[in-house]
Amino acid sequence: MSCSCDDGFTGSDCSSCQSSFYGSSCLPCPSSSCGGHGSCEDGALGSGRCICDAGWSGVECTECSRSFYGSTCAPCPSCGDH
């Protein structure tokens, strides 16, 4: 016998979140793509926030981090602290 889980839940007893769902209620991640430069902090203990790849920042991972630049957020060759 297996459970038929509600949307967002998975597992043999429906106590885990599906991928791209987070929190104790397994809500859908606000941004499952995170701008294509990060991933949703999902799972039952996740916050639903985007965890950005190196060089990327912002709520949706669409901005360059400090000392990174351009459309690919490449590392600055010699930005120092500027």
Backbone torsions as a table, in degrees:
resi	resn	phi	psi	omega
1	MET	NA	136.5	176.8
2	SER	-130.1	153.7	-178.9
3	CYS	-81.5	150.5	170.2
4	SER	-102.0	104.6	-172.4
5	CYS	-80.4	148.5	172.1
6	ASP	-65.2	161.1	179.1
7	ASP	-55.5	131.9	179.2
8	GLY	96.4	-19.3	-178.3
9	PHE	-103.7	154.5	178.0
10	THR	-152.7	174.8	178.5
11	GLY	105.2	165.5	-176.5
12	SER	-62.8	-27.9	178.3
13	ASP	-119.7	17.2	176.7
14	CYS	58.0	34.5	-177.8
15	SER	-104.8	2.6	179.4
16	SER	-114.1	158.1	177.3
17	CYS	-91.3	143.6	171.3
18	GLN	-67.3	163.7	174.6
19	SER	-57.8	139.5	-178.9
20	SER	73.0	18.8	172.5
21	PHE	-126.3	149.8	-173.6
22	TYR	-144.7	163.0	174.3
23	GLY	80.2	174.0	-177.0
24	SER	-66.1	-22.2	177.8
25	SER	-96.8	2.4	-178.9
26	CYS	48.8	57.7	177.3
27	LEU	-78.4	152.2	177.7
28	PRO	-67.3	141.1	176.2
29	CYS	-60.4	136.2	-179.5
30	PRO	-59.4	-35.1	179.5
31	SER	-136.3	96.9	-177.5
32	SER	-71.9	-19.7	-178.6
33	SER	-95.4	-22.1	-179.2
34	CYS	48.1	44.8	177.0
35	GLY	68.0	9.0	-177.1
36	GLY	77.7	5.9	-176.5
37	HIS	-129.3	32.3	179.5
38	GLY	-179.4	-171.1	179.3
39	SER	-143.8	154.4	179.3
40	CYS	-73.8	135.9	173.1
41	GLU	-78.4	89.6	-173.9
42	ASP	-100.5	-172.9	-177.9
43	GLY	95.8	167.4	-176.8
44	ALA	-59.4	-29.2	179.2
45	LEU	-99.5	1.2	-179.0
46	GLY	-73.8	162.0	-179.0
47	SER	-101.2	-12.7	-176.5
48	GLY	84.5	-4.8	179.3
49	ARG	-76.4	157.5	174.7
50	CYS	-79.7	132.5	171.7
51	ILE	-102.7	110.0	-171.8
52	CYS	-80.0	147.0	172.7
53	ASP	-66.3	162.9	178.6
54	ALA	-56.8	133.0	179.0
55	GLY	93.2	-11.1	-177.2
56	TRP	-113.8	151.8	178.9
57	SER	-151.5	-178.0	-179.8
58	GLY	97.3	164.4	-177.5
59	VAL	-57.6	-40.5	-178.5
60	GLU	-105.4	11.9	-178.8
61	CYS	57.3	43.8	-178.6
62	THR	-114.2	5.5	-179.7
63	GLU	-119.3	154.8	176.2
64	CYS	-79.8	140.8	173.4
65	SER	-71.3	166.5	176.2
66	ARG	-57.0	138.5	-179.0
67	SER	72.6	18.7	174.2
68	PHE	-128.9	153.5	-175.3
69	TYR	-150.6	166.9	172.9
70	GLY	80.8	-179.1	-176.2
71	SER	-69.5	-17.3	178.2
72	THR	-108.5	4.0	-178.0
73	CYS	51.2	52.4	177.8
74	ALA	-74.2	152.0	177.7
75	PRO	-64.2	139.1	175.2
76	CYS	-65.4	139.3	-178.9
77	PRO	-65.2	-36.2	179.5
78	SER	-160.0	60.7	-178.0
79	CYS	-78.0	-24.2	-175.4
80	GLY	60.4	-131.8	179.1
81	ASP	-99.4	20.0	-175.8
82	HIS	-108.6	NA	NA
